[in-house]
Amino acid sequence: GMICSASEIGLAQAFPHQEAEILDLSWTKAKPGTKLAEALELDDAIMEIEITSNRPDAMGIIGLAREVGAIFNIKLKIKDKKLKTQIKNSKISGIEVKVEVPKLCPRYIAVLMENIKVGQSPWWMKRRLIASGVRPINSIVDITNYVLLEYGQPCHAFDVKKLEKDSPFQQRTVLLSVCLAKPGEKILALDGKNYDLSENILVIADEQRPVAIAGIMGGEETGVQKDTEKIIYEVANFNAAVVRKGEHELFLNSDASIRFNKGLPIDLPQYAVGRLIELTKEISQGQVVAIVDKQAIAQKTTRLKVDPQAVQKIIGVAIPFAQMKKYLQSLGFTVSGGNKQWQITFTYWRELEADGVEDIAEEVARMHGYHLLPSLLHSGSLVSEA
């Protein structure tokens, strides 16, 4: 037999190691003769799913689970961890958030946590990240990426001690500003590259300089490292257009910007915050010191009055009203009213695409099955040019 290092068997990212180090897999409790893929729970099927541009809600596992549940008529069991405590800005809280351009940042939630223990993430998290094409880095960064993959909500973590302060005392309130960059400002991003910022770029800044390109990428200088003990989680909603313009101007995109530039619900951050806190307590032993929630624009709720017969006419199939209502309710819509007129309320994760009866017809048709719709071959006479 022979002994292989993690890098020789393609697991270097999963198990960081030193040269000449032997990988100890006794924690798997696998019996001799067990296939390595089975022991590491890597013998799984990976599905690649193409998401249409109008469905950013499906760019997370929970969104996909909602779709699967609706298709197979299975109730979604996951429990959203809502933001329950809001602490207003004050010197006592240890953090202050200033949103200078509320139209470009409708909501910004900052969570200050201390007594953090940064290390390697548990294997169950690592293998899920790797299967999704994300490289594990450390427990805090992995948690932000994990919540991104779960909820489709980008998150970021700052190392508090690396944020500039005008006082040497640790008790000093940390100030984060959401603002447009100043002429001549630069930032060293997490990809290791320096970027020149213009006045069109939305940034997150401390009291001295930009520390993140809003909605696109964080800064290297304030990133979380092994010695980090106090962090600030950023969970925000940024204007899709400003993120898209920033991507094009800097020739830089990321998993976060891909989601932001499609438009995300203003209410989504509060669910992601709860999950971040839950995972951090479980994996990195952190405690919440303060939560600041700056919301300039409320999540709107759209209610459409729809004639179910009009929906049938658009689809071209007389699907029973009760079945159409069931399809819509399984997708999270609220449907009330009689057979002559329905009032349909859009749920928060589908709010951005709320339009008219055509959208409702599309939902019913795809749930019913496009393959069940009649297909007609149009025919006619050719027009003579003579």
QUISULDA-V615176 format. One record per residue. N is the residue number from 1. PSI is psi in degrees with one decimal (999 if undefined). Layout:
n psi
N PSI
N PSI
This chain:
n psi
1 -179.6
2 158.2
3 127.6
4 144.8
5 167.3
6 -37.2
7 -31.7
8 -22.2
9 17.8
10 23.2
11 24.0
12 -38.2
13 -35.0
14 -34.4
15 82.9
16 135.9
17 165.8
18 163.4
19 141.0
20 16.0
21 136.5
22 130.4
23 120.2
24 114.3
25 21.5
26 -24.2
27 -18.8
28 -19.5
29 31.8
30 142.6
31 152.4
32 136.4
33 -11.0
34 136.7
35 140.0
36 -42.3
37 -36.7
38 -42.4
39 -36.4
40 6.0
41 38.3
42 2.6
43 55.1
44 163.9
45 133.7
46 124.2
47 133.6
48 121.8
49 126.9
50 123.3
51 130.8
52 154.3
53 -21.2
54 8.7
55 61.2
56 -21.4
57 -21.5
58 8.9
59 28.9
60 155.4
61 -37.6
62 -40.3
63 -41.0
64 -36.7
65 -36.8
66 -42.3
67 -45.5
68 -41.9
69 -39.5
70 -41.7
71 -42.3
72 7.3
73 48.0
74 132.6
75 133.9
76 125.6
77 -17.4
78 141.8
79 120.2
80 136.1
81 93.3
82 154.2
83 121.4
84 -24.1
85 127.6
86 122.7
87 121.3
88 157.8
89 129.6
90 161.3
91 -25.3
92 -33.0
93 -25.2
94 -3.2
95 140.9
96 137.6
97 130.9
98 115.3
99 104.0
100 -24.3
101 77.3
102 -28.4
103 -26.3
104 -9.8
105 81.1
106 -26.7
107 136.9
108 117.3
109 128.2
110 132.2
111 118.3
112 123.0
113 143.7
114 177.3
115 38.2
116 138.7
117 102.3
118 128.2
119 -156.1
120 142.7
121 155.5
122 155.5
123 -36.1
124 -36.0
125 -42.7
126 -47.9
127 -30.5
128 -37.6
129 -46.9
130 -42.7
131 -24.9
132 4.8
133 19.5
134 129.6
135 124.3
136 139.8
137 -64.6
138 172.3
139 -40.9
140 -47.2
141 -39.9
142 -37.5
143 -42.8
144 -40.3
145 -34.7
146 -43.8
147 -35.6
148 -45.5
149 -30.8
150 -54.7
151 -14.1
152 12.7
153 114.1
154 143.6
155 158.5
156 152.1
157 132.1
158 143.7
159 115.6
160 -41.1
161 -13.6
162 -4.7
163 131.9
164 141.8
165 152.6
166 12.7
167 141.7
168 -6.9
169 133.9
170 -22.5
171 -8.8
172 136.7
173 130.6
174 130.2
175 125.1
176 131.5
177 134.7
178 111.8
179 170.2
180 144.1
181 153.1
182 151.9
183 132.4
184 -6.3
185 149.3
186 165.1
187 139.1
188 109.7
189 171.5
190 -15.8
191 3.8
192 6.5
193 148.5
194 137.4
195 133.5
196 127.9
197 142.1
198 176.0
199 -3.5
200 -9.0
201 126.4
202 131.4
203 165.2
204 126.9
205 148.5
206 -154.6
207 -4.0
208 -35.2
209 167.3
210 138.6
211 -3.9
212 147.8
213 111.3
214 124.8
215 -2.0
216 -60.2
217 145.3
218 172.4
219 145.3
220 -36.7
221 -21.1
222 17.5
223 158.8
224 131.0
225 -176.7
226 -32.2
227 5.2
228 132.9
229 -18.4
230 129.3
231 161.5
232 120.3
233 134.0
234 123.5
235 108.6
236 171.8
237 119.4
238 148.1
239 129.7
240 -40.0
241 -41.7
242 -33.6
243 -42.5
244 -42.0
245 -39.4
246 -41.1
247 -48.9
248 -39.9
249 -38.2
250 -7.2
251 47.7
252 126.5
253 171.4
254 174.3
255 -33.0
256 -49.7
257 -32.0
258 -36.1
259 -44.3
260 -39.0
261 -3.7
262 -13.0
263 122.2
264 150.7
265 143.3
266 -28.2
267 -13.2
268 -39.8
269 -34.0
270 -27.9
271 -39.0
272 -36.3
273 -46.5
274 -39.4
275 -38.9
276 -47.9
277 -43.5
278 -47.9
279 -37.3
280 -42.2
281 -38.0
282 -41.5
283 -39.3
284 10.5
285 31.6
286 158.6
287 144.7
288 129.2
289 -43.8
290 152.2
291 127.1
292 125.5
293 106.7
294 110.9
295 114.3
296 -28.7
297 129.8
298 149.7
299 122.2
300 157.5
301 120.1
302 133.0
303 123.4
304 138.7
305 119.8
306 135.8
307 114.8
308 -27.7
309 -33.9
310 -35.1
311 -44.7
312 -40.6
313 -41.0
314 -42.0
315 -35.5
316 10.5
317 136.3
318 71.9
319 131.0
320 141.3
321 -41.7
322 -37.4
323 -40.4
324 -43.1
325 -39.2
326 -41.2
327 -48.3
328 -41.5
329 -35.0
330 -23.7
331 -1.2
332 -4.2
333 148.3
334 126.3
335 124.5
336 162.0
337 172.9
338 -166.0
339 -11.4
340 -26.7
341 132.2
342 147.3
343 116.8
344 124.4
345 125.9
346 137.4
347 160.9
348 -32.5
349 -7.2
350 8.3
351 -37.5
352 -20.7
353 11.3
354 127.2
355 -88.0
356 -162.3
357 -28.6
358 -37.3
359 -39.5
360 -42.1
361 -38.6
362 -42.5
363 -44.6
364 -43.6
365 -44.1
366 -32.5
367 -35.6
368 -35.2
369 113.9
370 -29.9
371 -15.3
372 -3.4
373 145.9
374 142.6
375 122.2
376 135.1
377 112.0
378 143.0
379 159.8
380 173.0
381 144.0
382 142.9
383 128.2
384 138.3
385 -6.5
386 999
